Amino acid sequence: MKIAQYYDKGIIRLGLIKGEGLIPVDFLGDVIDFIKSRSNLKDDGDPIPLDKVRLAPPISRPSKIIGIGLNYSDHIRESKGKVQEILL
């Protein structure tokens, strides 16, 4: 099951991706609310073609954002660090 967040009249809603469409579900809240609720998603309408849907970020309110300064070449030179083979 593929779950997506999308905008519906300015509100983030959940939908199920099936083929080339998104099926709205009967759930008020975002992905975090859904995970915390441990409820099942129920279809709530006809599929909407994906090219007609404005997708929202997968997680609209993350609990933390992590960044590593060595991803930036200036910081690597300033700190005399080593360039990583795989940037995070």
SVG drawing of the C-alpha trace seen along z (x, -y; Angstrom):
<svg xmlns="http://www.w3.org/2000/svg" viewBox="-17 -28 60 30">
<polyline fill="none" stroke="black" stroke-width="0.4" points="0.0,0.0 1.4,-3.4 0.1,-6.3 0.5,-9.9 -0.4,-13.3 -2.0,-15.7 -3.7,-19.1 -7.4,-19.3 -8.8,-22.9 -5.7,-24.0 -5.9,-21.1 -3.5,-18.1 -5.4,-14.9 -4.3,-11.3 -4.8,-9.1 -3.8,-5.7 -1.8,-5.5 -3.2,-2.8 -1.9,-2.7 -2.0,-6.1 -4.5,-7.5 -4.9,-8.6 -7.9,-7.4 -8.9,-9.8 -9.4,-8.1 -11.7,-8.8 -9.2,-10.1 -8.7,-13.6 -5.1,-14.3 -1.6,-13.8 0.7,-10.8 2.0,-11.3 -1.6,-11.4 -2.4,-8.2 0.7,-6.3 -0.2,-7.4 -3.8,-6.3 -3.0,-2.8 -6.3,-2.9 -7.1,-1.4 -7.6,-3.6 -10.9,-3.3 -11.4,-4.5 -13.5,-7.6 -14.2,-8.3 -13.2,-7.7 -9.6,-7.7 -8.1,-11.1 -5.6,-11.0 -2.1,-11.7 -1.5,-14.5 -4.5,-16.4 -3.3,-16.0 -1.0,-18.5 1.1,-16.2 2.2,-17.5 5.5,-16.6 5.6,-12.9 6.0,-14.2 4.6,-17.6 5.7,-18.1 9.0,-16.2 10.1,-15.8 13.6,-16.8 15.8,-17.9 19.4,-16.7 22.1,-18.3 25.8,-17.6 28.1,-20.6 30.6,-18.5 28.1,-18.2 29.2,-21.7 32.6,-22.1 33.4,-25.4 32.9,-23.8 35.1,-20.9 37.9,-23.2 37.5,-25.4 37.6,-22.4 40.3,-20.7 38.0,-17.7 38.0,-14.9 35.5,-14.8 33.1,-11.9 32.7,-9.5 28.9,-9.3 27.4,-12.6 24.5,-12.4"/>
</svg>
